[in-house]
């Protein structure tokens, strides 16, 4: 039986809808990881702003969209949700510095790792996010899934990949691939 040698910090990269959040959940539920996303703070800021966004032939409050549909469904059903979050995220990076979303997630991961808890960040899209010392970058690839926007098309393919996980089957298949990835000999 293979010994599981967990990386202390895993960064998940790949295009939107490739399965990064599913891999993070597998790591959290089945392998004792804690986790988060660089975009968590973007979503929190969006809730604070609670803008009216275009939906269903009219406008709806961002918070109401999330309450009724959930984050992923709202993003899929209403393009204005994804567009607003991307614009907010890029705008904050431009005005407040490229590490505005990175800082809080690094603090959370450092705190968890200091307590001996392995950590997973599910949305590495930029070089500064993927080049965290000691982190392993797992690229999640799903057939038929391409970049969600121009930023993903420009940044994600350039990120380093320590491991590629193909998400081309069932959730159970993905769970098996994550376990196989954890039991692989980890390189420096």
C-alpha positions as CSV (number, residue, x, y, z in Angstrom):
1,X,0.0,0.0,0.0
2,X,1.3,3.4,-1.0
3,X,2.1,6.0,1.7
4,X,0.3,9.3,1.2
5,X,2.8,12.1,1.2
6,X,0.6,15.2,1.1
7,X,2.1,18.4,-0.3
8,X,1.6,21.1,2.4
9,X,0.2,23.5,-0.1
10,X,-1.6,22.7,-3.3
11,X,-2.6,25.3,-5.8
12,X,-5.2,24.3,-8.4
13,X,-5.1,25.8,-11.8
14,X,-7.2,25.3,-14.9
15,X,-10.0,26.9,-16.8
16,X,-13.4,27.7,-15.2
17,X,-15.6,24.7,-14.9
18,X,-12.7,22.2,-15.2
19,X,-13.3,20.8,-11.7
20,X,-10.9,22.8,-9.5
21,X,-13.6,23.3,-6.8
22,X,-14.5,19.6,-6.9
23,X,-10.8,18.6,-6.4
24,X,-10.6,21.1,-3.5
25,X,-13.7,19.5,-1.9
26,X,-12.2,16.0,-2.4
27,X,-9.0,17.1,-0.7
28,X,-11.0,18.7,2.2
29,X,-13.5,15.9,2.8
30,X,-11.4,12.9,2.1
31,X,-7.8,13.9,2.9
32,X,-8.0,16.5,5.7
33,X,-7.1,19.6,3.8
34,X,-8.3,23.0,4.6
35,X,-8.9,25.3,1.7
36,X,-10.0,28.6,0.1
37,X,-9.8,30.6,-3.1
38,X,-8.2,33.8,-4.1
39,X,-11.6,34.8,-5.3
40,X,-13.2,34.4,-1.9
41,X,-12.5,38.0,-1.0
42,X,-13.8,39.2,-4.4
43,X,-17.1,37.5,-3.7
44,X,-17.2,39.0,-0.1
45,X,-16.6,42.4,-1.5
46,X,-19.3,41.9,-4.2
47,X,-21.7,41.0,-1.4
48,X,-20.8,44.2,0.5
49,X,-21.4,46.2,-2.7
50,X,-24.6,44.2,-3.5
51,X,-25.0,45.7,-7.0
52,X,-28.0,45.3,-9.3
53,X,-27.1,43.0,-12.0
54,X,-28.9,42.1,-15.2
55,X,-30.9,38.9,-14.8
56,X,-34.1,37.4,-16.3
57,X,-35.0,40.4,-18.5
58,X,-34.5,42.9,-15.6
59,X,-32.2,43.5,-12.8
60,X,-31.7,41.6,-9.5
61,X,-29.5,42.2,-6.5
62,X,-26.3,40.2,-6.4
63,X,-27.1,38.9,-2.9
64,X,-30.6,37.7,-4.0
65,X,-29.1,35.9,-7.0
66,X,-26.8,34.0,-4.8
67,X,-29.5,33.2,-2.2
68,X,-31.8,31.8,-4.9
69,X,-29.5,30.1,-7.3
70,X,-26.1,29.6,-5.5
71,X,-22.8,31.0,-6.7
72,X,-22.0,28.5,-9.5
73,X,-25.5,28.5,-11.0
74,X,-25.8,32.3,-10.8
75,X,-22.5,32.6,-12.6
76,X,-23.7,30.2,-15.3
77,X,-27.2,31.5,-15.7
78,X,-26.5,35.2,-15.6
79,X,-23.3,36.3,-17.5
80,X,-23.5,39.7,-15.6
81,X,-22.5,37.9,-12.4
82,X,-19.3,36.5,-13.8
83,X,-18.6,39.8,-15.7
84,X,-19.1,41.8,-12.6
85,X,-16.8,39.6,-10.5
86,X,-14.1,39.6,-13.1
87,X,-14.3,43.4,-13.5
88,X,-14.2,43.9,-9.7
89,X,-11.3,41.5,-9.3
90,X,-9.2,43.1,-12.1
91,X,-10.1,46.6,-11.0
92,X,-8.9,45.9,-7.4
93,X,-5.7,44.4,-8.7
94,X,-5.1,47.5,-10.8
95,X,-5.9,50.0,-8.1
96,X,-4.8,48.3,-4.9
97,X,-1.9,46.1,-6.3
98,X,-1.6,42.8,-7.9
99,X,-1.4,41.0,-4.6
100,X,-4.7,42.4,-3.2
101,X,-6.4,39.0,-3.4
102,X,-3.3,36.9,-2.8
103,X,-2.4,38.5,0.7
104,X,-5.5,37.2,2.6
105,X,-5.3,33.7,1.1
106,X,-1.6,33.4,1.9
107,X,-2.3,34.5,5.5
108,X,-5.0,31.8,5.8
109,X,-2.8,29.1,4.3
110,X,0.2,30.1,6.4
111,X,-2.0,29.9,9.6
112,X,-3.3,26.5,8.6
113,X,0.1,25.1,7.7
114,X,1.6,26.4,11.0
115,X,-1.1,24.4,12.7
116,X,0.0,21.3,10.7
117,X,-3.0,21.4,8.4
118,X,-2.5,20.9,4.6
119,X,-4.0,23.6,2.5
120,X,-5.5,23.9,-1.0
121,X,-6.2,27.0,-3.0
122,X,-8.6,26.3,-5.8
123,X,-8.1,29.2,-8.3
124,X,-4.6,30.0,-9.3
125,X,-4.8,32.1,-12.4
126,X,-1.8,34.4,-12.3
127,X,2.0,33.9,-12.1
128,X,2.2,35.6,-8.7
129,X,-0.4,33.2,-7.3
130,X,1.2,30.1,-8.8
131,X,4.7,30.9,-7.7
132,X,4.3,30.5,-4.0
133,X,7.3,28.9,-2.4
134,X,6.8,25.3,-1.6
135,X,3.5,25.0,-3.3
136,X,2.6,22.3,-5.8
137,X,0.5,23.4,-8.8
138,X,-2.0,20.9,-10.0
139,X,-3.6,21.7,-13.3
140,X,-7.1,20.3,-13.7
141,X,-8.0,19.6,-17.3
142,X,-11.5,18.8,-18.6
143,X,-12.2,18.0,-22.3
144,X,-14.3,20.6,-24.0
145,X,-13.7,23.2,-21.3
146,X,-11.9,26.4,-22.5
147,X,-11.1,29.7,-21.0
148,X,-14.0,31.6,-19.4
149,X,-12.7,35.0,-20.5
150,X,-9.7,36.7,-22.0
151,X,-7.7,36.8,-18.8
152,X,-7.9,33.0,-18.4
153,X,-6.9,32.6,-22.0
154,X,-3.8,34.8,-21.5
155,X,-2.7,33.7,-18.0
156,X,-3.6,30.1,-17.2
157,X,-1.7,28.4,-20.0
158,X,1.5,30.1,-18.9
159,X,1.4,28.8,-15.3
160,X,3.8,26.1,-14.2
161,X,2.2,22.6,-13.8
162,X,3.7,20.2,-11.3
163,X,0.9,17.7,-12.1
164,X,-1.9,17.4,-14.5
165,X,-5.2,15.7,-13.5
166,X,-7.6,14.8,-16.3
167,X,-11.2,15.3,-15.3
168,X,-12.9,13.3,-18.0
169,X,-15.1,10.9,-16.1
170,X,-17.3,10.7,-13.0
171,X,-16.8,12.3,-9.7
172,X,-15.7,8.9,-8.4
173,X,-13.0,8.8,-11.2
174,X,-11.8,12.2,-10.1
175,X,-11.6,11.1,-6.5
176,X,-9.4,8.2,-7.5
177,X,-7.2,10.4,-9.6
178,X,-6.7,12.8,-6.7
179,X,-5.8,9.9,-4.4
180,X,-3.3,8.6,-7.0
181,X,-1.9,12.1,-7.2
182,X,-1.4,12.3,-3.5
183,X,0.3,8.9,-3.4
184,X,2.7,9.7,-6.2
185,X,6.2,10.4,-5.1
186,X,6.3,14.1,-4.6
187,X,9.2,15.9,-6.2
188,X,10.8,19.1,-5.0
